[in-house]
Amino acid sequence: MTQQPDPTITDVIQPDSHVGFDSITKQIEKRLLKRGFQFNIMVVGQSGLGKTTLVNSLFASHLVTTSGRINPEEKLTRTPKIKVVSQTIEENGVFLKINIIDTPGYGDQINNEGCWDPIQKYIKEQHLLYLRQELTAQRKPYLSDTRVHCVLFFIQPNGHGLKPIDITVLKKLSETANVVPVIAKSDSMTLAERVAFKAILQKEFAYHRLHLYPNNLEDYDEEERHVNAQIRKMLPFAIVGSEKTITVDGKHVRGRKTRWGVVDIDNEAHCEFPHLRKFLISTRLQDLIETTAQIHYEKFRFSRLTALKENSLGQPGSNSNGPSAALQQQKQQQQSFSVGPAAMVSSISNGA
């Protein structure tokens, strides 16, 4: 019988000479760079809040074509249904595959009941697709990951607070994904109005107990918990997006030019776009991916597999008494754990 290692032993042995396993991080890095990384981001909010423009601004690339108007003479168009755009960008030898999920502007109709259902359905469908791949008999070396890693939720800069439909949608989405709220087009407010509006929103987040990203996981160290606490104080980020380059005092900046001056989106004094970009991409990109897998997907996976087991055990006649009933129940339990991959996938897909 093989003796298992004792997890209570904390002594660390230092080799007498160089062994070489310290290069494992370089080996992992080489493989990851060769394979590339996958990040899936969804934008949710009412029409006309600059959702597509912000995504292009975040990655400093024209990844998605906006449905908004550039000139007032153009015909007004909207995103009719969920649209996924896949792109690959490269920076210093690191390849990032991005799926941008553009959603229809919710709350645009007279009757907005259930307008969030297609969004939530899409998120769950991606969890289901990943679960199907896991349960397949012959799995690929690397599973295709289309799970939504981050949802950018756009809040209208009305200065009054969240609308009832905003609260409902935030509650629904935060149950299945990492939700990061932002105040869209914050340059339409003065700095004092922006501070007051953020204070109102933070009180509403706390009152309605909205579970927004970032979370405090058990494996976070003290430094990460401190950073997360500072980030939560900044939520929601007051942002401005722009793909236009403007010349100011001989310097090219990305921003918006108005009759009152120029808004530089990369200037922290003008908006919080630099904080959002650093938070999402520079410091929390991998954590968003891991949190999706370890929290939201695991919750979905547990519920589906538990429902599959209960459905298998709840066949007619399983509640009968007597030896034959006990034997039948034992047989059903064995079948629930020995069912073939194809049957499990079929049962899960049917909502078992």
C-alpha positions in Angstrom: 0.0 0.0 0.0 1.4 3.4 -1.0 1.9 5.8 1.8 0.2 9.1 1.2 2.1 12.4 2.0 1.2 14.0 5.3 -0.2 17.5 4.5 0.6 18.6 8.1 4.3 18.5 7.4 5.5 22.0 6.8 9.3 21.5 6.8 10.9 22.5 3.5 14.1 20.7 2.4 16.7 22.6 0.5 18.7 20.5 -2.0 22.5 20.3 -1.4 23.1 21.3 -5.0 21.2 22.7 -8.0 18.6 20.3 -9.2 16.8 22.3 -12.0 13.2 22.2 -11.2 13.2 25.9 -10.6 13.0 26.3 -14.4 9.5 24.8 -14.4 7.9 28.3 -14.5 9.9 29.0 -17.7 8.7 25.7 -19.2 5.1 26.6 -18.3 5.5 30.1 -19.7 6.9 28.8 -23.0 3.9 26.4 -23.5 1.4 29.1 -22.6 2.9 31.6 -25.0 2.8 29.0 -27.7 -0.8 28.2 -27.1 -2.0 31.8 -26.4 -4.7 33.0 -24.0 -8.4 33.2 -24.2 -10.6 36.0 -22.8 -14.3 36.4 -23.2 -15.9 39.8 -22.3 -19.6 40.7 -22.5 -21.0 44.2 -22.6 -24.5 44.8 -21.1 -26.4 48.1 -21.0 -29.0 50.3 -22.7 -28.5 51.4 -26.3 -26.4 54.4 -26.9 -24.0 54.1 -23.9 -20.8 53.4 -26.0 -20.4 49.7 -25.1 -18.6 48.8 -28.3 -16.4 51.9 -28.2 -15.2 51.1 -24.7 -14.1 47.6 -25.7 -12.1 49.0 -28.6 -10.6 51.6 -26.3 -9.6 49.0 -23.7 -7.5 47.0 -26.1 -6.4 50.0 -28.2 -7.6 48.2 -31.3 -10.6 48.4 -33.6 -12.0 45.0 -32.7 -15.8 45.6 -33.1 -17.8 47.9 -35.4 -20.2 50.0 -33.4 -23.9 50.1 -34.2 -24.1 53.8 -33.1 -24.2 56.8 -35.4 -21.2 58.8 -36.2 -23.1 61.6 -38.0 -26.6 62.8 -37.2 -27.7 62.1 -40.8 -27.1 58.4 -40.5 -30.0 56.0 -39.8 -30.3 54.9 -36.1 -29.4 51.2 -35.8 -29.3 48.8 -32.8 -27.9 45.4 -32.0 -30.9 43.2 -32.7 -29.5 40.1 -31.0 -26.5 38.8 -29.2 -23.5 39.1 -31.5 -20.1 37.5 -30.9 -17.0 38.9 -32.5 -13.7 36.9 -32.2 -10.3 38.6 -32.7 -6.7 37.8 -31.9 -4.3 40.5 -30.8 -0.6 40.3 -30.0 1.6 42.3 -27.7 5.3 41.6 -27.1 4.9 38.0 -28.3 1.8 37.3 -26.1 -1.2 36.3 -28.2 -4.7 37.0 -26.7 -7.8 35.5 -28.3 -10.8 37.7 -27.5 -14.5 37.0 -27.8 -16.5 40.2 -27.6 -20.1 39.5 -26.8 -22.3 42.4 -27.7 -25.8 42.2 -26.3 -29.0 44.0 -27.4 -29.7 47.2 -25.4 -32.1 46.1 -22.6 -34.8 48.4 -21.3 -35.5 49.9 -24.8 -38.9 48.4 -25.2 -42.3 49.5 -23.7 -42.6 46.1 -21.9 -39.1 45.1 -20.6 -40.2 42.1 -18.6 -37.7 39.3 -19.0 -35.4 41.4 -21.3 -32.4 39.9 -19.4 -33.3 36.3 -20.2 -31.4 36.1 -23.5 -28.3 37.4 -21.8 -28.5 35.0 -18.9 -29.4 32.1 -21.2 -26.3 32.8 -23.3 -24.0 32.7 -20.2 -25.5 29.4 -19.1 -25.3 27.9 -22.6 -21.5 28.5 -22.6 -21.2 26.7 -19.3 -23.2 23.9 -20.8 -21.0 23.7 -23.9 -17.9 23.4 -21.7 -19.5 20.7 -19.5 -20.4 18.7 -22.6 -16.7 18.8 -23.6 -15.6 17.6 -20.2 -18.0 14.6 -20.3 -17.1 13.5 -23.8 -15.4 10.2 -23.9 -12.6 11.4 -26.2 -11.7 14.9 -25.0 -9.5 17.3 -26.8 -6.1 18.2 -25.2 -7.3 21.7 -24.7 -11.0 22.4 -24.3 -12.5 25.4 -26.2 -13.5 27.9 -23.6 -16.3 30.3 -24.5 -17.5 30.9 -20.9 -18.0 34.6 -20.2 -15.1 35.8 -18.0 -16.3 39.3 -17.5 -19.5 41.3 -17.9 -19.1 45.1 -18.2 -22.4 46.6 -17.0 -23.0 50.1 -18.3 -25.0 52.5 -16.0 -26.7 55.5 -17.5 -25.2 58.8 -16.1 -28.6 60.1 -14.9 -27.3 61.4 -11.6 -30.2 59.8 -9.7 -29.2 56.1 -9.2 -30.1 52.7 -10.5 -33.3 52.0 -12.2 -35.4 49.1 -11.0 -34.6 47.2 -14.1 -30.8 47.8 -13.5 -31.1 46.3 -10.1 -32.9 43.2 -11.4 -30.4 42.7 -14.2 -27.4 43.1 -11.9 -28.8 40.6 -9.4 -29.4 38.0 -12.2 -26.1 38.4 -13.9 -24.0 38.5 -10.7 -25.3 35.0 -10.0 -23.7 33.5 -13.1 -20.7 35.8 -14.0 -18.1 38.3 -12.9 -19.9 41.7 -13.2 -18.0 45.0 -13.2 -20.2 48.1 -13.3 -19.2 51.3 -15.1 -20.7 54.7 -15.4 -21.0 55.3 -19.2 -20.1 58.7 -20.8 -19.1 60.2 -17.5 -17.9 63.3 -19.2 -21.5 64.4 -19.4 -21.3 65.1 -15.6 -19.1 67.5 -13.7 -16.6 66.1 -11.3 -18.8 67.0 -8.3 -21.8 65.4 -9.9 -19.7 62.3 -10.6 -18.5 61.9 -7.0 -22.1 62.4 -5.7 -23.5 59.9 -8.3 -20.9 57.2 -7.4 -21.7 57.6 -3.7 -25.4 57.0 -4.4 -24.6 53.9 -6.5 -22.3 52.5 -3.9 -25.1 52.8 -1.3 -27.5 51.0 -3.6 -25.0 48.2 -4.3 -24.7 47.6 -0.5 -28.4 47.9 0.1 -29.4 45.4 -2.5 -26.4 43.1 -1.6 -25.1 42.9 -5.1 -22.2 40.5 -5.4 -20.0 42.4 -7.8 -16.4 41.6 -8.9 -13.8 41.5 -7.3 -14.5 38.7 -4.8 -12.5 37.7 -1.7 -11.5 34.1 -2.3 -9.8 32.0 0.4 -6.6 31.7 -1.5 -6.1 35.5 -1.8 -3.2 36.8 0.3 -3.4 40.0 2.4 -2.0 42.2 -0.3 -4.6 41.0 -2.8 -7.4 41.5 -0.3 -6.2 45.0 0.3 -6.1 45.8 -3.4 -9.6 44.3 -3.9 -10.9 46.5 -1.0 -9.4 49.6 -2.7 -11.0 48.6 -6.1 -14.4 48.1 -4.5 -14.2 51.6 -3.2 -13.8 52.8 -6.8 -16.8 50.9 -8.2 -18.4 51.8 -10.4 -15.7 53.2 -12.7 -16.6 56.5 -14.3 -15.3 56.0 -17.8 -15.1 57.7 -21.2 -14.3 55.7 -24.4 -12.9 57.0 -27.7 -11.1 55.7 -30.7 -10.3 59.2 -32.0 -6.8 60.7 -31.8 -6.6 64.4 -31.0 -3.6 66.7 -31.1 -3.2 68.8 -27.9 -0.2 71.0 -27.6 1.6 68.9 -30.2 0.9 65.7 -28.4 -1.4 63.0 -29.7 -4.0 61.7 -27.2 -7.1 59.6 -27.4 -10.2 61.5 -26.4 -13.2 63.6 -27.3 -13.2 67.2 -28.3 -16.0 69.4 -27.3 -16.7 73.2 -27.3 -15.5 73.2 -23.7 -12.2 71.5 -24.3 -10.7 68.0 -24.8 -11.3 64.9 -22.7 -8.2 62.7 -22.6 -9.4 59.2 -21.8 -5.9 58.1 -20.6 -5.7 61.0 -18.1 -6.7 60.0 -14.6 -7.8 63.6 -13.9 -10.4 63.4 -16.6 -11.9 59.9 -16.1 -11.3 56.5 -14.5 -10.7 54.7 -17.8 -6.9 54.1 -16.9 -7.9 52.5 -13.6 -10.5 50.2 -15.4 -7.9 49.1 -18.0 -5.2 48.4 -15.4 -7.7 46.6 -13.2 -9.2 44.4 -16.0 -6.2 43.7 -18.2 -2.9 44.4 -16.3 -3.7 43.0 -12.9 -6.9 40.9 -12.9 -7.2 39.3 -16.3 -6.1 35.8 -15.1 -8.1 36.1 -11.9 -11.3 36.8 -14.0 -10.7 33.6 -15.9 -9.9 31.6 -12.8 -12.9 33.0 -10.9 -15.2 32.1 -13.7 -14.0 28.5 -13.7 -13.7 28.0 -9.9 -16.9 29.8 -8.8 -19.5 30.4 -11.5 -18.8 27.3 -13.6 -18.4 25.0 -10.7 -21.7 26.2 -9.3 -23.4 25.5 -12.6 -21.6 22.1 -13.0 -22.6 21.0 -9.5 -26.2 21.9 -10.0 -26.5 20.1 -13.3 -24.7 16.9 -12.2 -26.7 16.8 -8.9 -29.9 17.2 -10.8 -28.8 14.4 -13.1 -28.1 12.1 -10.1 -31.4 12.9 -8.4 -33.3 12.4 -11.7 -31.7 9.0 -12.1 -32.6 8.0 -8.5 -36.1 9.3 -8.7 -37.4 6.8 -11.2 -41.0 5.4 -10.6 -41.0 2.7 -8.0 -37.9 3.9 -6.2 -39.9 4.9 -3.1 -41.5 1.4 -2.7 -40.8 -0.7 0.4 -39.4 -4.2 0.6 -36.2 -6.0 -0.4 -36.9 -5.8 -4.1 -37.3 -2.0 -3.9 -34.0 -1.7 -2.0 -32.3 -3.9 -4.7 -33.8 -1.7 -7.4 -32.7 1.5 -5.7 -29.1 0.1 -5.4 -29.1 -0.8 -9.0 -30.3 2.7 -10.0 -27.5 4.3 -7.9 -24.9 2.2 -9.6 -26.4 3.2 -13.0 -26.3 6.9 -12.0 -22.5 6.7 -11.6 -21.8 4.3 -14.4 -23.9 6.0 -17.1 -22.0 6.5 -20.3 -20.7 9.9 -21.4 -23.1 10.2 -24.3 -26.1 9.5 -22.1 -24.9 12.0 -19.5 -24.4 14.7 -22.1 -27.8 14.1 -23.5 -29.5 14.2 -20.0 -27.6 17.4 -19.1 -28.5 19.1 -22.4 -32.1 18.3 -21.8 -32.0 20.2 -18.5 -31.8 17.2 -16.2 
